[in-house]
Amino acid sequence: MKIKGLKPLYNSLLEGIGNTPLVRLNNLSKEFNCEVYGKIEAFNPSMSIKDRVVDYIIDKAEREGRLKPGMTIVDATSGNTGLSIALVALIKGYKCILTVKDSSAAEKITQLQLYGARVIKCPAKAKPKDPLSYYSMAQKIVDETPNAFFLDQNHNDNHFQAHYHSTGNELWQQTDGRITHFISSASTGGTVSGTGTYLKEKNPKIKIICADSKGSVLKPFHEDGKYYEELKKQTPLEGVGKDIIPSVFRSSIIDECMEIDNDASIECAKDLLRQEGIFAGGSSGAAVDAFKKYMQKYPDEKVGMAVLSFPDHGIKYMAKLYKSGVKSEDAADLI
Ligand code: PMP
């Protein structure tokens, strides 16, 4: 018997990227009397949404002749983009050097090294322009490494395009165009911007909501167009908030930036596990917290179908978030 819908053989793990499950969140749907779904990006091969981005950028650079065999891929990453780079580099035979903040979860750094990446840990406390920051170090490595390919997730337009063509298109199809609200945490802002732009082009009424953390520069930039360089990001949640304005962050398509609460977000992530069996990272909890805060702020808002982005798997944060009793203030100095 031929099984209907069964995927064909994959030529490599990269063919398993995307087409992730969109799962009804029954507790939130009941609580808010609307349909609430989670887009479970942990189903990607390296267990995060960044596989889509890196696969798209590398594939395009290869097709355009900008990335050739023997080159070294370099980027600054909180871990997930690095893991996707390490995976794609491993499968396609490139070398890679990644700069990470020394606050990144230990599990993620070990995983990068297991995948064969060279990892340079940089002080999380260094300001973006400090020569020791993970941004500056990545640029230095690019300048000093012969045949380096700078993936540049913060400013590479193909990052935005990746979400536009992949995540946005996929959500529109999966929901049969019924989606009314999209909620995603932002760090580079690639997810919320690329996905949001695609969805808004399909239906300008869809609300695009961004979860941001206290001390991040994104929400103030969205609200008054200014970059407050002196702000200090106060969150142990990886993938929520930023200290620079990446050019992939397209503020104009975002309807609202919600400032999340660290502890509430961690509790929301734990609730996802306890109530729905979804074991996700802290930024997924932040999307839930942002959604709840949005619903409290706009009690009369008509929500038909809200989709929350769940960017990665909770197993990456066992020690950092899921160890019982962890409070955000214990980890806040890490960021
Ligand atoms: N969550 C996690 C766990 C991430 O690693 C990232 C990206 N660093 C995000 C959310 C935010 O995604 P984006 O960079 O597209 O804003």
Residues whose N, C-alpha, C, O or C-beta is under 5 A from the ligand:
A	BS01	PMP	S78 N80 S185 A186 S187 T188 G189 G190 T191 V192 E238 G239 G281 S283 P311 D312
